[in-house]
Amino acid sequence: METITQADLARFQGTENHYQHWLQRFNYTDGVKYLADTAQAYWLIDAIASYQLDARVQTDEMLQHFQTWQLSVQENSGILTLLRDTNDPVLTQEIPYTDFPLAEIKLFLNEKVLMLPSEY
């Protein structure tokens, strides 16, 4: 796994390509693809995709249009949180082990496109 920094991710402004997730629940941007490739984090995209059929997401009109996903990592374990707004958690998933290289990452799912905040 290569080293990745927040500065590496911040260089992504917009996207030239959209990549369809294999579950076909959304597309993702160049920045998210770079993150997944560099940090070996396709599991993170899969986790987000897996929650798109969750009743809490399906029945919330706001979440049908916009979601904030936050992964926080400490001592090789993580917490993945879906936020309706910056301080309104909808669900969390404990991740017992991860070698994800950043202490925190946020991703936005806007109108079925998963992106880095700098791409929003």
C-alpha atoms as a printed R data frame, in Angstrom:
    type eleno elety resid chain resno       x      y       z
1   ATOM     1    CA   MET     A     1   0.000  0.000   0.000
2   ATOM     2    CA   GLU     A     2   1.275  3.438  -0.942
3   ATOM     3    CA   THR     A     3   1.307  6.356   1.458
4   ATOM     4    CA   ILE     A     4  -1.571  8.772   0.998
5   ATOM     5    CA   THR     A     5  -2.190 12.147   2.611
6   ATOM     6    CA   GLN     A     6  -5.086 14.577   2.851
7   ATOM     7    CA   ALA     A     7  -3.036 16.884   0.590
8   ATOM     8    CA   ASP     A     8  -2.960 14.150  -2.072
9   ATOM     9    CA   LEU     A     9  -6.751 13.991  -1.965
10  ATOM    10    CA   ALA     A    10  -7.250 17.761  -1.918
11  ATOM    11    CA   ARG     A    11  -5.721 18.055  -5.388
12  ATOM    12    CA   PHE     A    12  -8.851 16.456  -6.866
13  ATOM    13    CA   GLN     A    13 -11.194 19.217  -7.991
14  ATOM    14    CA   GLY     A    14 -14.150 17.855  -9.894
15  ATOM    15    CA   THR     A    15 -13.799 14.710 -11.976
16  ATOM    16    CA   GLU     A    16 -13.342 13.685 -15.574
17  ATOM    17    CA   ASN     A    17 -14.715 10.175 -15.134
18  ATOM    18    CA   HIS     A    18 -17.451  8.343 -13.293
19  ATOM    19    CA   TYR     A    19 -16.880  4.703 -12.380
20  ATOM    20    CA   GLN     A    20 -19.876  2.504 -11.702
21  ATOM    21    CA   HIS     A    21 -19.762  0.514  -8.485
22  ATOM    22    CA   TRP     A    22 -20.168 -3.187  -9.162
23  ATOM    23    CA   LEU     A    23 -23.439 -3.283  -7.163
24  ATOM    24    CA   GLN     A    24 -24.688 -0.484  -9.454
25  ATOM    25    CA   ARG     A    25 -25.993  1.581  -6.525
26  ATOM    26    CA   PHE     A    26 -23.918  4.651  -7.422
27  ATOM    27    CA   ASN     A    27 -20.963  5.932  -9.424
28  ATOM    28    CA   TYR     A    28 -17.740  7.303  -7.985
29  ATOM    29    CA   THR     A    29 -15.214  9.914  -9.078
30  ATOM    30    CA   ASP     A    30 -11.543  9.982 -10.021
31  ATOM    31    CA   GLY     A    31 -10.631 11.064  -6.494
32  ATOM    32    CA   VAL     A    32 -12.490  8.175  -4.873
33  ATOM    33    CA   LYS     A    33 -10.909  5.758  -7.346
34  ATOM    34    CA   TYR     A    34  -7.466  7.169  -6.481
35  ATOM    35    CA   LEU     A    35  -8.233  6.739  -2.764
36  ATOM    36    CA   ALA     A    36  -9.442  3.164  -3.258
37  ATOM    37    CA   ASP     A    37  -6.479  2.223  -5.474
38  ATOM    38    CA   THR     A    38  -3.781  3.905  -3.392
39  ATOM    39    CA   ALA     A    39  -5.093  2.979   0.058
40  ATOM    40    CA   GLN     A    40  -6.445 -0.423  -1.036
41  ATOM    41    CA   ALA     A    41  -9.835  0.748   0.209
42  ATOM    42    CA   TYR     A    42 -12.380 -0.677  -2.195
43  ATOM    43    CA   TRP     A    43 -13.854 -2.247   0.944
44  ATOM    44    CA   LEU     A    44 -14.865  1.271   2.031
45  ATOM    45    CA   ILE     A    45 -16.783  1.890  -1.197
46  ATOM    46    CA   ASP     A    46 -18.396 -1.548  -0.837
47  ATOM    47    CA   ALA     A    47 -19.454 -0.758   2.740
48  ATOM    48    CA   ILE     A    48 -21.100  2.484   1.636
49  ATOM    49    CA   ALA     A    49 -22.832  0.691  -1.240
50  ATOM    50    CA   SER     A    50 -24.105 -2.030   1.091
51  ATOM    51    CA   TYR     A    51 -26.000  0.526   3.182
52  ATOM    52    CA   GLN     A    52 -27.893  2.036   0.256
53  ATOM    53    CA   LEU     A    53 -30.674 -0.544   0.671
54  ATOM    54    CA   ASP     A    54 -30.867 -0.056   4.451
55  ATOM    55    CA   ALA     A    55 -34.347  1.068   5.552
56  ATOM    56    CA   ARG     A    56 -32.875  4.077   7.361
57  ATOM    57    CA   VAL     A    57 -31.496  5.314   4.041
58  ATOM    58    CA   GLN     A    58 -34.406  4.225   1.864
59  ATOM    59    CA   THR     A    59 -37.038  5.984   3.967
60  ATOM    60    CA   ASP     A    60 -35.176  9.271   4.462
61  ATOM    61    CA   GLU     A    61 -35.769 11.640   1.562
62  ATOM    62    CA   MET     A    62 -32.763 13.794   2.451
63  ATOM    63    CA   LEU     A    63 -30.447 10.754   2.406
64  ATOM    64    CA   GLN     A    64 -31.767  9.782  -1.006
65  ATOM    65    CA   HIS     A    65 -30.119 12.957  -2.333
66  ATOM    66    CA   PHE     A    66 -27.121 13.614  -0.094
67  ATOM    67    CA   GLN     A    67 -25.099 11.587   2.422
68  ATOM    68    CA   THR     A    68 -21.920 12.319   4.350
69  ATOM    69    CA   TRP     A    69 -19.791  9.280   5.195
70  ATOM    70    CA   GLN     A    70 -16.994  9.538   7.729
71  ATOM    71    CA   LEU     A    71 -14.392  6.928   8.555
72  ATOM    72    CA   SER     A    72 -12.415  7.525  11.748
73  ATOM    73    CA   VAL     A    73  -9.430  5.267  12.434
74  ATOM    74    CA   GLN     A    74  -7.540  4.859  15.674
75  ATOM    75    CA   GLU     A    75  -5.059  2.103  16.544
76  ATOM    76    CA   ASN     A    76  -6.008 -0.049  13.524
77  ATOM    77    CA   SER     A    77  -9.750 -0.064  14.202
78  ATOM    78    CA   GLY     A    78 -12.349  2.196  12.731
79  ATOM    79    CA   ILE     A    79 -15.837  3.585  12.929
80  ATOM    80    CA   LEU     A    80 -17.772  4.228   9.727
81  ATOM    81    CA   THR     A    81 -20.595  6.726  10.215
82  ATOM    82    CA   LEU     A    82 -23.363  7.920   7.933
83  ATOM    83    CA   LEU     A    83 -24.319 11.500   8.758
84  ATOM    84    CA   ARG     A    84 -27.493 13.201   7.592
85  ATOM    85    CA   ASP     A    85 -25.881 16.539   8.357
86  ATOM    86    CA   THR     A    86 -22.566 17.399   9.964
87  ATOM    87    CA   ASN     A    87 -23.737 16.432  13.463
88  ATOM    88    CA   ASP     A    88 -26.672 14.091  12.789
89  ATOM    89    CA   PRO     A    89 -25.491 10.448  12.691
90  ATOM    90    CA   VAL     A    90 -27.888  7.955  11.143
91  ATOM    91    CA   LEU     A    91 -25.867  4.762  11.521
92  ATOM    92    CA   THR     A    92 -22.437  3.546  12.522
93  ATOM    93    CA   GLN     A    93 -20.432  0.424  11.816
94  ATOM    94    CA   GLU     A    94 -17.510 -0.684  13.924
95  ATOM    95    CA   ILE     A    95 -14.558 -1.970  11.930
96  ATOM    96    CA   PRO     A    96 -12.478 -4.210  14.213
97  ATOM    97    CA   TYR     A    97  -9.345 -4.030  12.062
98  ATOM    98    CA   THR     A    98  -8.206 -1.773   9.262
99  ATOM    99    CA   ASP     A    99  -4.876 -0.687   7.876
100 ATOM   100    CA   PHE     A   100  -6.451  2.403   6.301
101 ATOM   101    CA   PRO     A   101  -3.618  4.974   6.258
102 ATOM   102    CA   LEU     A   102  -5.525  8.114   7.279
103 ATOM   103    CA   ALA     A   103  -6.924  8.934  10.715
104 ATOM   104    CA   GLU     A   104 -10.092 10.292   9.107
105 ATOM   105    CA   ILE     A   105 -11.735 10.577   5.723
106 ATOM   106    CA   LYS     A   106 -15.049 12.059   4.660
107 ATOM   107    CA   LEU     A   107 -16.859 11.177   1.471
108 ATOM   108    CA   PHE     A   108 -20.029 12.687   0.039
109 ATOM   109    CA   LEU     A   109 -22.674 10.718  -1.831
110 ATOM   110    CA   ASN     A   110 -24.500 13.375  -3.830
111 ATOM   111    CA   GLU     A   111 -27.221 12.382  -6.281
112 ATOM   112    CA   LYS     A   112 -25.781  8.853  -6.575
113 ATOM   113    CA   VAL     A   113 -22.158  9.980  -7.102
114 ATOM   114    CA   LEU     A   114 -19.603  9.210  -4.378
115 ATOM   115    CA   MET     A   115 -16.915 11.909  -4.187
116 ATOM   116    CA   LEU     A   116 -14.235 13.521  -2.086
117 ATOM   117    CA   PRO     A   117 -15.229 16.792  -0.406
118 ATOM   118    CA   SER     A   118 -12.834 18.673  -2.718
119 ATOM   119    CA   GLU     A   119 -14.749 17.285  -5.719
120 ATOM   120    CA   TYR     A   120 -18.116 18.539  -4.445
